[in-house]
């Protein structure tokens, strides 16, 4: 009787080991498969466009200024990047000029721009920034856009009126090898009307 109980316990243990252990071994492998995607995104070279509101506090529009910010990939020196920016020209904006920041220009870097009309009302702005000694982290250039349309308060109102600028990026290192992991973040021009609000000096203090 004791022998039959022992045999039954052994069979139960073998059954559990045969079906449960393989699933325990597979689970960590599936978890590890997702790890490289997270690492690749964190290590990507990033080019970010800024955002500006050319109508701060009044009904007269000024130029819109957008910064181009670079975050290099770890261990890689960026020698050249191309930012392909697209936006709707019928929304009331037009590209005016682009300038390198003083420290980047002083390092010998160069900047080229090319504007083309795409399908429909889409305008494309191609910016090429090159630096044989490598481009630094931080703001490397500034873009200036003109407001080409007159907007009424009814059109802009008090709600957000945002024009998005899409940003597709390609980049190469100082050895002219293309950098595979690259991300471009879009920018925006906010035409929202923001009236000035005056507050009492004594109340605030």
Secondary structure, 3 states (H helix, E strand, C coil): CHHHHHHHHHHHHHHHHHHHHHHHHHHHHHHHHCHHHHHHHHCCEEEEECEECCCECCCCCCCEEEEEEEECCCCCCEEEEEEEEEEEHHHCEEEEEEEECHHHHHCCCEEEEEEEECCCCEEEEEEEEECCCCCCCEEEEEEEEEECCCCCHHHHCCCCCEEEEEEEEEEEECCCCECCCEEEECEEEECCCECCCCCCHHHHC
